[in-house]
């Protein structure tokens, strides 16, 4: 799992390296991954489907910007839950393609 998440959060993905544990929610785990945006933090994260083999993930980036990383992480967790509630497992139909909004 670490190798897979490293690819998602690595330099090629544009998201900051994952810090801390993911947040379990329904059949998923939400990993907040705010992006540094010129001294501010843009809300971004990855939702991973629990117990999927191979692992399936959905990356999201939002327009929300905060002055602290912690605020952006909290927003990413809220947005991740909202995405799961609204779209369910259909978010994994386009796995690997970032969702912007």
N, C-alpha and C positions, 0 to 999 in steps of 0.2 A: 504494500500500500504506500509506503514512503516513497518509493521510486516513482510511482504513478502520480502522486501528489506533487513531487518535485518537478515533474514535467509541467503540471498545470500552473504551479506557482513560480516556476523558474523565470529566467530573463526573457525567454521567448513569449511567455504569456503576458508579460507586462504587469502582473500583480506582484505585490511585495511578498516576501517569503512568509509562509504561514507561521503564526506564533500561537502557542497554546493549543488546547484541545478543541475539537469541533463541538458543536451544539447539537445533540440528538433532537430530532423533531419528526414525529410520525415514523415513516420508513426511510428516513434520510438523516444525514449529518450535514450541518451547515458549517462551513469553514470561512469566517470573515477574512478577507484579504484586501484591506484598503490600499489604494494606490497613492503614493506620494505625488502631489500635483503642485509643484512650486511652493512648498511650505504649507500647503493645505492637504487634506486627505479626502480622496474620492471614494465613495462607497462602492465596494466590490467584494465578491466572494464566490465560493464554489459550493454547490450542493451535490453530495455524493449519495447514491442510492445504497442503503445498507445491504450487506450480504449479497452483492452482485458479483458475478464471476463470469467474465472479467468485470472489473469495476467500471461503473458508469457514472459520469459526472456532468454537471451543468454549470457553466461559468456565467456569472452576471456582473454587469457594471452599471452603475446608476449615476445620474447627474448630481446627486447630493454631495456637497462638499462641506467638510468640517475643519475646525482649527486643530482638533486633537485626534490622534489615531483611535483612542478609546471611544470617542463619540461615533466615529465612522464604523468601528467594529460593532457597536450596539445597533446602529442603523442597518448594517449588513445582516445582522441576525434577524431583525424585524422584517426586512425586505425578503430574506430567504424564506421565512415562515409564510409571508404573504404570497410569494410565488408558489410555494407548495400547496397552500390552501386554495389558490385560484386555479392552478393548472394540474395539480396532482402529478401522477407519473408521466404525463405527456411531456413534461419538461425534458425528459431523457430521450425523446424522439429525435432531437437535434443535438445530441451529446457532442461536445467538442466545439460547438459554435457559441461564442459569447452572446448573451442577450443584453442589449443596450436599452436604457430607458430612463 
